[in-house]
Amino acid sequence: MKKNIFAFILALLMVFSMALSVSAAEPADAALVLDVGNGKGTVTVDVYLQGGTGITNGQFAVTYDASVLTLVEVLTSDAYAVSSVNDQDAGTVSLAWVGSDLQAEKTLMLTLKLEISEGSTGSVTYTAENGGCFTNTEAVEVEDATVTVAFDAAVDT
């Protein structure tokens, strides 16, 4: 009898654990989006926050290959009241901001202007990584973005 009760309890535990492992992860509330354009010797990277309605503050970092690209200029958006940009480490630009009340479906947050190193060919991967976004004090799930773009300095410069 004890074996039957033990087997029944074990079977119930197995059923409940399977139900927990099958549940899907919650979708992100918002997403970082990268829009990359190549010009004559330059690259422009626009970073958008998509679906971030109501976000009031946050931070993210954009990374790129500093052996191929040189940062020329960082342009901030007027979507927030106060911001801080850190571009001291080659290959990384970080943005922290406060004082926003994002209402658009897709809001431009930051633009990077980069120069392609002479003679470079191949591709560069750009990544935007969420460092934390909030609606007041409530955390908002924001999906990271990664884009790989091919270029040829002989053609693009």
C-alpha positions as CSV (number, residue, x, y, z in Angstrom):
1,M,0.0,0.0,0.0
2,K,2.8,2.4,0.9
3,K,4.4,1.7,-2.5
4,N,1.2,2.6,-4.3
5,I,0.8,5.9,-2.4
6,F,4.5,6.7,-3.0
7,A,4.2,5.9,-6.8
8,F,1.0,8.0,-7.0
9,I,2.7,11.0,-5.3
10,L,5.8,10.6,-7.5
11,A,3.6,10.5,-10.6
12,L,1.8,13.7,-9.6
13,L,5.2,15.4,-9.0
14,M,6.4,14.3,-12.5
15,V,3.2,15.7,-14.1
16,F,3.5,19.0,-12.4
17,S,7.2,19.4,-13.2
18,M,6.5,18.6,-16.9
19,A,3.8,21.3,-16.9
20,L,6.2,23.9,-15.5
21,S,8.9,23.1,-18.0
22,V,6.6,23.3,-21.0
23,S,5.4,26.9,-20.3
24,A,6.8,29.4,-22.7
25,A,8.8,32.5,-21.7
26,E,6.9,35.8,-21.6
27,P,7.5,37.9,-24.7
28,A,9.5,41.1,-24.3
29,D,7.5,44.3,-23.7
30,A,9.8,46.2,-26.0
31,A,12.8,45.7,-28.2
32,L,16.0,47.6,-29.2
33,V,16.2,47.9,-33.0
34,L,19.4,48.7,-35.0
35,D,19.1,50.4,-38.4
36,V,22.6,50.4,-40.1
37,G,23.4,52.3,-43.3
38,N,26.7,52.4,-45.2
39,G,27.8,55.4,-47.1
40,K,31.1,56.6,-48.7
41,G,33.5,55.5,-46.0
42,T,31.0,55.9,-43.2
43,V,28.4,53.9,-41.3
44,T,25.4,55.3,-39.6
45,V,23.8,53.3,-36.8
46,D,20.4,54.4,-35.6
47,V,19.2,52.8,-32.3
48,Y,15.5,52.7,-31.8
49,L,13.3,51.5,-28.9
50,Q,10.3,49.8,-30.3
51,G,7.1,49.2,-28.3
52,G,8.5,51.1,-25.3
53,T,5.3,53.1,-24.6
54,G,5.5,54.6,-21.1
55,I,9.2,53.9,-20.5
56,T,10.5,56.7,-18.3
57,N,14.2,55.8,-18.0
58,G,16.8,53.2,-18.9
59,Q,20.2,52.4,-20.3
60,F,21.7,50.3,-23.1
61,A,25.1,49.8,-24.8
62,V,25.9,49.5,-28.5
63,T,29.0,47.5,-29.5
64,Y,30.9,47.3,-32.8
65,D,34.3,46.2,-34.0
66,A,36.7,49.0,-33.2
67,S,39.5,47.5,-35.3
68,V,37.4,48.2,-38.4
69,L,35.3,51.2,-37.4
70,T,36.2,54.5,-35.7
71,L,33.6,56.5,-33.8
72,V,33.2,60.0,-35.3
73,E,30.1,61.3,-33.7
74,V,27.3,60.4,-31.2
75,L,23.9,62.1,-31.6
76,T,21.4,61.9,-28.8
77,S,17.6,62.1,-29.2
78,D,15.1,64.6,-27.9
79,A,12.9,61.7,-26.6
80,Y,14.2,62.2,-23.0
81,A,15.0,65.1,-20.7
82,V,18.5,64.2,-19.4
83,S,21.0,61.7,-20.8
84,S,24.6,60.6,-20.3
85,V,26.7,59.0,-23.1
86,N,29.8,57.1,-22.4
87,D,32.0,56.5,-25.5
88,Q,35.4,56.3,-23.8
89,D,35.9,52.6,-24.5
90,A,36.6,51.9,-28.2
91,G,33.9,49.7,-29.6
92,T,31.3,50.5,-27.1
93,V,28.9,53.4,-26.7
94,S,26.5,53.5,-23.7
95,L,23.4,55.6,-23.1
96,A,21.6,56.2,-19.8
97,W,18.6,58.5,-19.8
98,V,15.8,59.8,-17.5
99,G,12.8,62.0,-18.0
100,S,11.1,60.2,-20.9
101,D,7.5,59.3,-21.4
102,L,7.8,57.4,-24.6
103,Q,4.5,57.3,-26.6
104,A,5.6,56.4,-30.2
105,E,5.7,52.8,-31.3
106,K,9.3,53.2,-32.5
107,T,11.4,56.0,-30.9
108,L,14.9,57.0,-32.1
109,M,17.2,56.9,-29.0
110,L,20.7,57.3,-30.4
111,T,22.7,57.7,-33.6
112,L,26.3,56.7,-34.1
113,K,28.4,58.0,-37.0
114,L,31.4,55.7,-37.7
115,E,34.3,55.8,-40.2
116,I,35.4,52.6,-42.0
117,S,39.1,51.9,-41.7
118,E,40.8,52.1,-45.1
119,G,41.3,48.7,-46.8
120,S,38.9,46.9,-44.5
121,T,36.6,44.2,-46.0
122,G,34.2,41.7,-44.5
123,S,31.4,42.3,-42.1
124,V,30.8,44.0,-38.8
125,T,28.4,42.9,-36.1
126,Y,26.6,45.6,-34.1
127,T,24.9,44.7,-30.8
128,A,22.5,46.8,-28.7
129,E,22.2,45.3,-25.2
130,N,19.6,46.4,-22.7
131,G,21.1,47.5,-19.4
132,G,17.7,48.0,-17.7
133,C,14.6,50.0,-18.7
134,F,11.8,51.1,-16.4
135,T,8.3,52.7,-16.3
136,N,9.0,54.7,-13.2
137,T,10.3,52.0,-10.9
138,E,8.8,49.0,-12.6
139,A,11.2,47.0,-14.8
140,V,10.3,46.6,-18.5
141,E,11.5,43.6,-20.5
142,V,13.5,44.9,-23.5
143,E,14.9,42.5,-26.1
144,D,18.5,43.0,-27.3
145,A,19.3,43.5,-31.0
146,T,22.2,42.1,-33.2
147,V,22.8,43.0,-36.8
148,T,25.7,41.9,-39.1
149,V,26.4,44.1,-42.1
150,A,28.9,43.3,-44.9
151,F,31.0,46.0,-46.5
152,D,34.0,46.5,-48.8
153,A,36.1,49.5,-48.1
154,A,37.2,49.6,-51.7
155,V,33.6,50.1,-52.8
156,D,32.1,51.8,-49.7
157,T,35.0,54.4,-49.3
